[in-house]
């Protein structure tokens, strides 16, 4: 490892190794899979939860909120872990949370809480987010070989 001085921000802790260079401005928020999971989270918060009937706001709404938050927070936590295998564990939890959201979306459609159009929008967001996350997991797995 080599240590470099970053003249832009005056920080001396940039580290270069065989995987690449760590940059202070690059963190989990720069990951496409996190950005897409964030869009999914916001979709559920802004477009699905408000449409739930009063009797479902607490139970189903709470499960949706938990899964939506878990989808992004586990990517963030995995990014902050030191070992690739440990990171992948959290990325897989995020993937599970996104599949849980897909099931909640189907339930909302089946119970007529949302329209077909809203279902298609949510399913499209989830499909793209899951594809990006799977790609990122595969990329990280290849780094650990």
C-alpha positions as a printed Julia matrix, in Angstrom:
145×3 Matrix{Float64}:
   0.0     0.0     0.0
   1.08    3.52   -0.68
  -0.17    6.65    0.96
  -0.86    9.69   -1.15
  -1.57   13.29   -0.34
  -4.71   14.71   -1.94
  -4.09   18.36   -2.68
  -7.76   19.07   -3.38
  -8.95   18.49    0.15
  -5.71   18.38    2.12
  -6.26   14.83    3.34
  -3.32   12.44    3.58
  -5.19    9.17    3.93
  -5.79    8.09    0.35
  -4.58    4.53    0.02
  -3.69    2.72   -3.17
  -3.45   -1.06   -3.33
  -3.93   -3.85   -5.83
  -7.71   -3.3    -5.95
  -7.61    0.4    -6.68
  -7.41    3.74   -5.01
  -9.69    4.8    -2.18
 -11.04    8.29   -2.66
 -12.65   10.32    0.09
 -15.44   11.5    -2.23
 -16.35    7.94   -3.25
 -18.51    6.01   -0.84
 -21.63    3.85   -0.99
 -23.68    6.77   -2.35
 -21.68    6.56   -5.59
 -22.74    2.94   -6.18
 -25.37    2.53   -8.88
 -26.97   -0.35   -6.98
 -27.43    1.89   -3.91
 -28.86    4.74   -6.01
 -31.36    2.41   -7.64
 -32.34    0.88   -4.28
 -32.88    4.42   -3.04
 -35.29    5.07   -5.93
 -37.16    1.9    -4.95
 -37.33    3.07   -1.34
 -38.66    6.48   -2.33
 -41.19    4.9    -4.7
 -42.66    2.84   -1.86
 -42.65    5.75    0.58
 -44.15    8.25   -1.85
 -46.47    6.15   -4.0
 -47.42    2.91   -2.25
 -47.61    3.54    1.5
 -49.88    6.62    1.13
 -52.39    4.45   -0.79
 -52.68    1.81    1.93
 -55.98    1.76    3.8
 -55.92    2.92    7.39
 -56.02   -0.62    8.78
 -52.9    -1.56    6.75
 -50.8     1.58    7.41
 -49.26    0.1    10.54
 -48.84   -3.61    9.7
 -48.15   -3.78    5.95
 -46.86   -0.22    5.85
 -44.36   -1.01    8.6
 -43.13   -4.1     6.79
 -42.71   -2.09    3.59
 -40.82    0.66    5.44
 -38.52   -1.88    7.12
 -37.71   -3.66    3.86
 -37.21   -0.41    1.93
 -34.82    0.97    4.53
 -33.02   -2.37    4.73
 -32.47   -2.4     0.97
 -30.32    0.73    1.06
 -28.84    0.46    4.55
 -27.42   -3.02    3.98
 -25.64   -1.85    0.84
 -24.18    0.99    2.89
 -23.17   -1.33    5.71
 -21.65   -3.86    3.33
 -19.65   -1.12    1.65
 -18.23   -0.16    5.04
 -17.04   -3.65    5.88
 -13.39   -4.6     5.56
 -13.57   -8.04    3.93
 -15.23   -8.88    0.62
 -17.08  -11.92    1.98
 -18.49   -9.91    4.85
 -19.58   -7.16    2.43
 -21.29   -9.66    0.14
 -23.31  -10.97    3.09
 -24.89   -7.51    3.54
 -25.46   -7.07   -0.2
 -27.37  -10.35   -0.19
 -29.51   -9.15    2.72
 -30.32   -6.08    0.63
 -31.3    -8.36   -2.25
 -33.6   -10.31    0.07
 -35.22   -7.08    1.23
 -35.85   -6.05   -2.37
 -37.49   -9.4    -3.1
 -39.61   -8.86    0.01
 -40.66   -5.5    -1.44
 -41.6    -7.24   -4.67
 -43.88   -9.57   -2.71
 -45.43   -6.6    -0.87
 -45.99   -4.9    -4.22
 -47.81   -8.0    -5.52
 -49.89   -8.1    -2.32
 -50.83   -4.45   -2.77
 -51.96   -5.2    -6.33
 -53.87   -8.35   -5.31
 -55.66   -6.46   -2.54
 -56.42   -3.56   -4.92
 -54.46   -1.0    -2.89
 -52.57    0.07   -6.03
 -53.31    0.21   -9.75
 -51.81   -1.97  -12.47
 -49.82    1.04  -13.68
 -48.32    1.63  -10.25
 -47.51   -2.07   -9.95
 -45.72   -2.04  -13.32
 -43.74    1.05  -12.31
 -42.67   -0.53   -9.02
 -41.84   -3.88  -10.61
 -39.73   -2.12  -13.23
 -37.79   -0.22  -10.57
 -37.23   -3.39   -8.57
 -36.11   -5.39  -11.61
 -33.52   -2.77  -12.57
 -32.35   -2.38   -8.97
 -31.97   -6.13   -8.47
 -30.1    -6.53  -11.74
 -27.62   -3.82  -10.71
 -27.2    -5.31   -7.24
 -26.61   -8.8    -8.65
 -23.99   -7.35  -10.99
 -22.28   -5.58   -8.11
 -22.29   -8.74   -6.0
 -20.7   -10.67   -8.88
 -18.08   -7.94   -9.33
 -17.17   -7.98   -5.63
 -17.01  -11.78   -5.65
 -14.54  -11.65   -8.53
 -12.37   -9.2    -6.57
 -12.09  -11.67   -3.74
 -10.75  -14.47   -5.95
